[in-house]
Amino acid sequence: MPGAETDELLKAMVPLLRIRPVIDDSCRFGGTWESLHAPNGRGWAQFHMVTRGSCLVERPGLGPQRLDAGDILLLPHGDSHAVRSQANGVATRISSEIRNGIRQRRTVDARADTEFLCGRFLFEMSDENPLIAALPDEIVVRTAGEPLLERFRRLLIDIRDELDAGRVGSQMVAADLARALFVMMLRDHLADEGSGNGTVSLLRDRATARVVLAILNDLARDWTLDEMAAVAVSSRATLVRAFRKHAGIAPMTFLSDLRLTIARKRLAGTTDPIAKIAGDVGYASESALSKAIMRRYGLRPGALRMAEPGP
């Protein structure tokens, strides 16, 4: 990336990489099982690291995501979701015990064929960082058979081995390794021009970055194209061309999509009242947001946050 075009992105990225991870669960499951995860609130991300076998992650309004051994899934907005076996049927009972500060979860009367770690981390300064909103619904790293991702795989194995050993301080060591892993994931995602993240692409250009940052700082404002052009210090036509070049859409379409995307993330990742979310992202009423959510995702807003904590 040319240095002159990345100033705004780099400024926003640095505080984003200050994270505090917490490893909550070490899971060894077999048979038919399901584990539900409630939203964690603003600033909290959730993650799953699969070390053996495979599983499915499902979220209301979005398609299922299959994870296999060596895969690392990051949900930057802490969405409510379910992790389950690929097989359907009556769920096997899950037992839990705390060991070395980590909850050990196992299926009862079913040999484990899938193992993974679950946790979350807090983005420090999340309220001030526009890239939090710009991050996608999920970031997945698939390390199996990828020589270029050997560093991720080594960290994943080290985290698992540290927790399995159960030595004094293992939880702290594993958390530090996890911090390094996720900083690398976020850094690589934000630096990847081919990631398909339109908002991040816009932040690489000085003029469009001014507009994106202004919108993210005042999403409820009734923005006009003239106001956006004034922020960008450009003409309307120049701004439209720049948005189409970097994101493939016009500025007003970007604004509409961003409002709906952030509303979905707030609904799935927090327990904030729907009316408050509607006002914060620029919808005239809760009803207007509900209609937009239904058109885009085929669900009512409340259905995006139905998951409850696992047993």
C-alpha positions in Angstrom: 0.0 0.0 0.0 1.4 3.4 -0.8 2.4 5.1 2.4 0.6 8.5 1.7 -2.7 6.7 1.2 -2.6 4.8 4.5 -2.2 7.5 7.1 -5.8 7.5 8.3 -6.0 3.7 8.3 -2.8 3.3 10.3 -3.9 6.0 12.8 -7.1 4.0 13.4 -5.4 0.6 13.4 -2.9 1.1 16.1 -5.3 1.4 19.1 -7.4 -1.4 17.6 -4.5 -3.8 18.1 -4.6 -3.2 21.9 -6.7 -6.2 23.0 -7.1 -8.2 26.2 -8.0 -11.8 25.5 -9.8 -14.3 27.9 -9.9 -18.0 27.2 -13.1 -19.3 28.7 -13.7 -22.9 27.6 -11.7 -25.9 26.5 -14.3 -28.2 24.7 -14.0 -31.9 23.9 -17.2 -33.0 22.3 -18.6 -36.0 20.5 -21.9 -37.3 19.2 -24.6 -34.7 18.7 -24.1 -31.5 20.6 -24.8 -27.8 20.7 -23.2 -24.9 22.6 -25.0 -21.5 22.7 -23.2 -18.2 23.1 -24.9 -15.0 24.1 -23.8 -11.5 23.0 -20.9 -10.1 25.0 -21.6 -6.3 24.6 -19.9 -3.5 22.8 -16.1 -3.8 22.5 -16.0 -7.5 23.1 -15.2 -10.0 20.3 -15.6 -13.8 20.5 -13.4 -16.5 19.0 -13.2 -20.2 18.5 -10.0 -22.2 17.7 -10.5 -25.7 16.4 -7.6 -28.1 17.2 -9.3 -31.4 16.2 -12.4 -32.5 14.2 -15.0 -30.1 12.8 -18.1 -28.1 13.8 -20.6 -25.6 12.5 -21.1 -22.0 13.7 -24.6 -20.6 13.1 -25.8 -17.0 13.6 -29.3 -15.7 13.0 -29.7 -14.0 9.6 -26.3 -15.3 8.3 -25.3 -18.6 6.8 -23.6 -21.4 8.7 -19.8 -21.5 8.9 -17.9 -24.8 8.9 -14.7 -24.9 11.0 -12.2 -27.7 10.7 -9.0 -28.5 12.6 -6.6 -25.7 12.3 -9.3 -23.1 11.7 -9.6 -19.9 13.8 -12.8 -17.9 13.8 -13.0 -14.4 15.1 -16.4 -12.7 15.6 -15.3 -9.0 16.0 -18.7 -7.8 17.2 -19.4 -10.5 19.8 -22.5 -11.8 18.0 -24.8 -14.3 19.7 -24.3 -17.6 18.0 -24.4 -21.4 18.3 -21.6 -23.9 17.8 -22.8 -27.4 17.1 -21.9 -30.8 15.6 -22.5 -31.4 12.0 -24.8 -34.3 12.9 -28.4 -33.5 13.9 -30.4 -35.3 16.6 -30.9 -35.3 20.3 -28.1 -33.3 21.9 -25.7 -35.2 24.2 -25.4 -33.9 27.8 -22.4 -31.7 28.4 -20.5 -31.7 31.7 -18.4 -28.8 33.0 -15.6 -28.4 35.6 -13.1 -25.6 36.2 -9.4 -26.4 36.0 -6.6 -23.9 36.1 -9.1 -21.1 35.6 -10.5 -22.6 32.3 -13.9 -24.3 32.1 -13.4 -27.8 30.8 -16.5 -29.0 28.9 -17.1 -32.6 27.7 -19.9 -34.5 26.2 -21.2 -37.3 28.5 -21.4 -40.8 27.2 -19.9 -39.9 23.8 -16.3 -40.2 22.7 -14.8 -36.8 21.8 -14.0 -36.3 18.1 -13.9 -32.5 18.1 -11.8 -30.2 20.3 -11.8 -26.4 20.3 -11.1 -23.4 22.5 -13.6 -20.7 23.1 -13.0 -17.2 24.4 -13.4 -13.5 24.0 -11.3 -10.3 24.0 -11.9 -6.7 24.7 -10.9 -4.0 22.3 -9.4 -1.2 24.3 -10.7 2.3 23.4 -13.5 0.6 21.4 -15.8 3.6 21.6 -13.2 5.8 19.9 -12.1 3.5 17.2 -13.9 3.6 13.9 -12.3 0.4 12.6 -14.4 -1.6 15.2 -17.5 -0.8 13.1 -15.6 -1.4 9.9 -14.5 -5.0 10.8 -16.6 -7.7 9.0 -19.0 -10.1 10.7 -16.3 -12.7 10.8 -12.7 -13.3 10.1 -11.5 -16.8 9.5 -8.0 -18.1 9.2 -7.6 -21.6 7.9 -4.1 -22.9 8.7 -4.3 -26.5 7.6 -2.1 -27.2 4.6 -1.0 -23.5 4.3 2.7 -23.1 4.7 2.4 -19.3 4.7 0.2 -19.6 7.8 2.6 -21.8 9.8 3.1 -19.0 12.4 -0.7 -19.1 13.2 -0.7 -22.8 13.4 2.3 -22.9 15.8 0.6 -20.4 18.1 -2.6 -22.3 18.0 -0.8 -25.5 19.0 1.2 -23.7 21.7 -2.0 -22.4 23.2 -3.6 -25.8 23.3 -0.5 -27.5 24.7 -0.1 -24.8 27.4 -3.6 -25.3 28.6 -3.5 -29.1 28.4 -0.3 -29.1 30.5 -2.1 -27.3 33.3 1.0 -25.8 34.8 1.0 -22.8 37.1 0.5 -19.7 35.0 -0.7 -21.6 32.0 -3.8 -19.4 31.6 -1.7 -16.3 31.5 0.8 -17.7 29.0 -2.0 -18.9 26.8 -3.7 -15.5 26.9 -0.5 -13.8 25.9 -0.1 -16.2 23.0 -3.7 -15.6 22.0 -3.1 -11.8 22.0 -0.2 -12.2 19.6 -2.3 -14.5 17.4 -5.3 -12.1 17.1 -3.1 -9.0 16.6 -1.5 -10.8 13.6 -5.0 -11.8 12.3 -6.3 -8.3 12.6 -3.2 -6.7 11.2 -3.1 -9.0 8.2 -6.8 -8.5 7.5 -6.6 -4.7 7.6 -3.5 -4.7 5.4 -5.0 -7.1 2.8 -6.2 -5.0 -0.1 -8.0 -8.1 -1.5 -10.1 -8.7 1.7 -13.2 -7.3 0.1 -13.8 -4.9 3.1 -15.1 -1.8 1.4 -14.9 0.4 4.5 -11.3 -0.5 5.1 -10.5 0.2 1.4 -12.1 3.7 1.7 -9.9 4.4 4.8 -6.8 3.9 2.6 -7.7 7.1 0.6 -7.3 10.5 2.2 -10.5 12.0 0.9 -12.9 9.1 1.4 -11.3 8.4 4.8 -12.4 11.8 6.0 -16.0 11.0 5.0 -16.0 7.5 6.5 -14.6 8.8 9.8 -17.1 11.7 9.9 -20.0 9.3 9.3 -18.9 6.8 11.8 -18.6 9.6 14.4 -22.1 10.9 13.7 -24.1 8.1 12.1 -27.4 9.5 13.3 -26.9 12.7 11.3 -29.1 13.2 8.2 -26.2 13.3 5.8 -26.4 14.7 2.3 -24.0 14.3 -0.5 -23.1 18.0 -0.4 -22.1 17.6 3.3 -20.0 14.6 2.5 -18.2 16.4 -0.3 -17.5 19.3 2.0 -15.9 17.0 4.5 -13.8 15.4 1.8 -12.8 18.8 0.4 -13.8 17.7 -3.1 -16.6 18.1 -5.6 -19.7 15.8 -5.5 -18.7 14.1 -8.7 -15.1 13.5 -7.6 -16.3 12.0 -4.3 -18.7 9.7 -6.1 -15.9 8.5 -8.4 -13.6 7.9 -5.4 -16.3 5.8 -3.6 -17.0 3.7 -6.6 -13.3 3.1 -7.2 -12.6 2.0 -3.6 -15.9 0.4 -2.5 -17.8 -0.1 -5.7 -20.9 1.9 -4.6 -22.0 5.5 -4.3 -21.6 7.5 -1.1 -25.3 7.5 -0.2 -25.6 3.8 -0.8 -22.5 3.2 1.4 -24.2 5.3 4.1 -27.4 3.2 3.9 -25.5 -0.1 3.9 -23.3 1.0 6.8 -26.3 2.0 9.0 -28.0 -1.4 8.4 -24.7 -3.3 8.9 -23.9 -1.6 12.2 -27.5 -2.0 13.4 -27.2 -5.8 12.8 -23.9 -5.9 14.6 -25.3 -4.0 17.6 -28.4 -6.2 17.7 -26.4 -9.4 17.5 -23.5 -8.3 19.8 -25.3 -6.2 22.5 -28.4 -6.1 24.6 -29.0 -2.4 23.8 -32.7 -1.6 23.3 -33.8 -1.7 19.6 -35.2 1.8 19.7 -31.9 3.2 20.9 -30.0 1.3 18.2 -32.4 2.7 15.6 -31.8 6.3 16.7 -28.0 5.8 17.1 -27.6 4.6 13.5 -29.9 7.1 11.8 -33.3 5.4 11.5 -36.3 7.6 12.2 -38.0 4.9 14.4 -37.8 1.4 15.7 -40.4 0.4 13.1 -38.3 1.8 10.2 -35.3 -0.2 11.4 -37.4 -3.4 11.9 -38.6 -3.1 8.3 -35.1 -2.6 6.9 -33.7 -5.6 9.0 -36.6 -7.8 7.7 -35.9 -6.8 4.1 -32.2 -7.5 4.4 -32.0 -10.5 6.7 -35.5 -12.0 6.6 -35.7 -11.7 10.4 -37.2 -9.4 13.0 -34.5 -7.5 15.0 -35.2 -9.5 18.2 -34.4 -12.8 16.4 -30.8 -11.6 15.9 -30.1 -11.9 19.6 -31.9 -15.0 20.7 -29.0 -17.2 21.8 -28.6 -17.8 25.5 -25.4 -18.8 27.3 -24.5 -22.5 27.1 -24.8 -24.8 30.1 
